[in-house]
Amino acid sequence: AMEKNYVSMFLLLVAISCALAKDIGKKETKETNTKPKLPQTLSRGWGDQLVWTQTYEEALFRAKNSNKPLMIIHHLDDCPHSQALKKVFAEHKDIQKLAEKFILLNLVYETTDKNLAPDGQYVPRILFIDPSLTVRADITGRYSNRLYAYEPSDISLLYSNMQKALKLLKTEL
């Protein structure tokens, strides 16, 4: 009798899951039909007038060849913290101006390079890499549990870290 209960419980869960999946599918198509989706640029909203690279490999290549530091922003479209930081970053005129001196990459996926997650894979996470392709693990935000995380209120710290990344470049190379 116990096994029969498990089987019927399992079948019930399967049925519910299928019904929910169908429901979700319907909802998504309705919303996408009503609102035209703008084509996604490489900036993903972090600064449309900036030049963004497409892949980590391309970014490393360009950093090395241009002698500019690379700034990598890990984020997710459905993460409220990423969205909040993106908004402040995109609207901050000084940051947008300073960002022109960097090779820029924003990623919505993790790379296989473990150096890009020195203390874990969380978002938003911003790392700097110098043209010798060294991850600057010494340029950190203010959180000891997530060294490379920035909140919207940390935008001036991010700005000074960007300046630091450029300064270190001049003194070390």
RODO-2510 file (C-alpha; in nm, 4 decimals, decimal comma):
residues 173
     n   res          X          Y          Z
     1     a     0,0000     0,0000     0,0000
     2     m     0,2898     0,2342     0,0810
     3     e     0,4411     0,1864    -0,2653
     4     k     0,1049     0,2543    -0,4280
     5     n     0,0857     0,5827    -0,2358
     6     y     0,4317     0,6846    -0,3568
     7     v     0,3430     0,6026    -0,7160
     8     s     0,0183     0,7994    -0,7080
     9     m     0,1925     1,0882    -0,5331
    10     f     0,4647     1,0850    -0,7992
    11     l     0,2093     1,0806    -1,0811
    12     l     0,0234     1,3671    -0,9194
    13     l     0,3446     1,5737    -0,8999
    14     v     0,4223     1,4975    -1,2647
    15     a     0,0727     1,6084    -1,3661
    16     i     0,0986     1,9316    -1,1670
    17     s     0,4444     2,0061    -1,3104
    18     c     0,3182     1,9589    -1,6653
    19     a     0,0198     2,1840    -1,6040
    20     l     0,2409     2,4551    -1,4553
    21     a     0,4939     2,4301    -1,7373
    22     k     0,2164     2,4750    -1,9957
    23     d     0,0838     2,7725    -1,8025
    24     i     0,4257     2,9392    -1,7891
    25     g     0,4734     2,8846    -2,1612
    26     k     0,1421     3,0584    -2,2366
    27     k     0,2250     3,3567    -2,0166
    28     e     0,5615     3,4163    -2,1807
    29     t     0,4268     3,4215    -2,5348
    30     k     0,1511     3,6647    -2,4388
    31     e     0,3980     3,9133    -2,2890
    32     t     0,6523     3,8904    -2,5693
    33     n     0,3843     3,9550    -2,8313
    34     t     0,2613     4,2741    -2,6688
    35     k     0,5948     4,4406    -2,5982
    36     p     0,8560     4,4562    -2,8759
    37     k     1,1921     4,3391    -2,7480
    38     l     1,4741     4,5767    -2,8342
    39     p     1,7752     4,4075    -2,9922
    40     q     2,0306     4,3316    -2,7255
    41     t     2,3638     4,5065    -2,7796
    42     l     2,6910     4,3933    -2,6262
    43     s     2,6555     4,6707    -2,3682
    44     r     2,3446     4,4986    -2,2263
    45     g     2,2553     4,8398    -2,0856
    46     w     2,5864     4,9131    -1,9080
    47     g     2,6703     5,1971    -2,1472
    48     d     2,5495     5,1859    -2,5043
    49     q     2,8027     5,4357    -2,6363
    50     l     3,0962     5,2334    -2,4975
    51     v     3,2788     4,9692    -2,6974
    52     w     3,2156     4,6248    -2,5486
    53     t     3,3896     4,3027    -2,6405
    54     q     3,1923     3,9905    -2,7148
    55     t     3,3975     3,7171    -2,5495
    56     y     3,6494     3,6790    -2,2704
    57     e     3,9087     3,5579    -2,5231
    58     e     3,8582     3,8631    -2,7425
    59     a     3,8772     4,0902    -2,4374
    60     l     4,2083     3,9370    -2,3237
    61     f     4,3495     3,9701    -2,6745
    62     r     4,2455     4,3341    -2,6975
    63     a     4,3760     4,4187    -2,3493
    64     k     4,7134     4,2692    -2,4322
    65     n     4,7398     4,4392    -2,7715
    66     s     4,6056     4,7810    -2,6740
    67     n     4,7897     4,7983    -2,3418
    68     k     4,4608     4,8858    -2,1705
    69     p     4,3280     4,7191    -1,8580
    70     l     4,0250     4,4954    -1,8931
    71     m     3,7183     4,5470    -1,6777
    72     i     3,4881     4,2467    -1,6501
    73     i     3,1384     4,2819    -1,5100
    74     h     2,9625     3,9571    -1,4183
    75     h     2,5887     4,0099    -1,3870
    76     l     2,2528     3,8481    -1,4534
    77     d     1,9496     3,9966    -1,6255
    78     d     1,7134     3,8687    -1,3585
    79     c     1,9243     3,9737    -1,0602
    80     p     1,7890     4,2878    -0,8880
    81     h     2,1366     4,3759    -0,7536
    82     s     2,2870     4,3541    -1,1043
    83     q     2,0043     4,5664    -1,2450
    84     a     2,0437     4,8313    -0,9757
    85     l     2,4211     4,8523    -1,0266
    86     k     2,3814     4,8615    -1,4053
    87     k     2,1425     5,1578    -1,3824
    88     v     2,3807     5,3601    -1,1627
    89     f     2,6819     5,2595    -1,3762
    90     a     2,5115     5,3579    -1,7032
    91     e     2,3912     5,6934    -1,5648
    92     h     2,7231     5,7896    -1,4008
    93     k     2,8848     6,0286    -1,6485
    94     d     3,2345     6,0095    -1,4964
    95     i     3,2312     5,6307    -1,4941
    96     q     3,1123     5,6187    -1,8525
    97     k     3,3930     5,8568    -1,9519
    98     l     3,6572     5,6644    -1,7571
    99     a     3,5299     5,3337    -1,8959
   100     e     3,6472     5,4436    -2,2425
   101     k     4,0045     5,3830    -2,1222
   102     f     3,9269     5,0152    -2,0590
   103     i     3,8638     4,7089    -2,2648
   104     l     3,5121     4,6259    -2,1486
   105     l     3,3309     4,2989    -2,1124
   106     n     3,0078     4,2207    -1,9338
   107     l     2,9158     3,8579    -1,8901
   108     v     2,5857     3,6957    -1,8077
   109     y     2,7560     3,3557    -1,7853
   110     e     3,0553     3,2224    -1,5972
   111     t     3,3807     3,1558    -1,7804
   112     t     3,5922     2,8495    -1,7202
   113     d     3,8709     3,0772    -1,5953
   114     k     3,8842     3,0203    -1,2198
   115     n     4,0834     3,3445    -1,1799
   116     l     3,7638     3,5360    -1,2543
   117     a     3,5996     3,3947    -0,9428
   118     p     3,8733     3,4295    -0,6796
   119     d     3,6184     3,4180    -0,3986
   120     g     3,3164     3,2588    -0,5628
   121     q     3,0692     3,3007    -0,8444
   122     y     2,8277     3,5717    -0,7366
   123     v     2,6806     3,8689    -0,9191
   124     p     2,7290     4,1511    -0,9659
   125     r     3,1058     4,1019    -0,9576
   126     i     3,3615     4,3341    -1,1172
   127     l     3,7232     4,2394    -1,1761
   128     f     4,0123     4,4180    -1,3412
   129     i     4,2795     4,2479    -1,5495
   130     d     4,5925     4,4283    -1,6584
   131     p     4,7461     4,3987    -2,0081
   132     s     4,9948     4,1400    -1,8811
   133     l     4,6729     3,9367    -1,8306
   134     t     4,7038     3,9342    -1,4532
   135     v     4,3780     3,9431    -1,2603
   136     r     4,4054     4,2333    -1,0173
   137     a     4,2725     4,0520    -0,7133
   138     d     4,4002     4,3451    -0,5055
   139     i     4,1357     4,5851    -0,6426
   140     t     3,8350     4,5061    -0,4279
   141     g     3,5035     4,6495    -0,3166
   142     r     3,4099     4,6986     0,0472
   143     y     3,2542     4,3630     0,1340
   144     s     3,4769     4,1054     0,2996
   145     n     3,2475     3,8178     0,2076
   146     r     3,2201     3,9202    -0,1606
   147     l     3,5393     4,1042    -0,2439
   148     y     3,4434     4,2078    -0,5977
   149     a     3,0789     4,2985    -0,5383
   150     y     2,9536     4,6544    -0,5674
   151     e     2,6180     4,7945    -0,4615
   152     p     2,4718     5,1058    -0,6277
   153     s     2,5835     5,3029    -0,3196
   154     d     2,9444     5,1918    -0,3879
   155     i     2,9598     5,3636    -0,7260
   156     s     3,2225     5,6154    -0,6120
   157     l     3,4369     5,3301    -0,4800
   158     l     3,4019     5,1566    -0,8168
   159     y     3,5047     5,4813    -0,9850
   160     s     3,8164     5,5122    -0,7692
   161     n     3,8955     5,1430    -0,8288
   162     m     3,8771     5,2083    -1,2021
   163     q     4,1210     5,4967    -1,1528
   164     k     4,3412     5,2674    -0,9435
   165     a     4,3426     5,0049    -1,2206
   166     l     4,4595     5,2703    -1,4674
   167     k     4,7182     5,4119    -1,2269
   168     l     4,8682     5,0711    -1,1483
   169     l     4,8989     5,0221    -1,5186
   170     k     5,1206     5,3280    -1,5606
   171     t     5,3402     5,2548    -1,2604
   172     e     5,3939     4,8854    -1,3243
   173     l     5,4380     4,8522    -1,6984
***
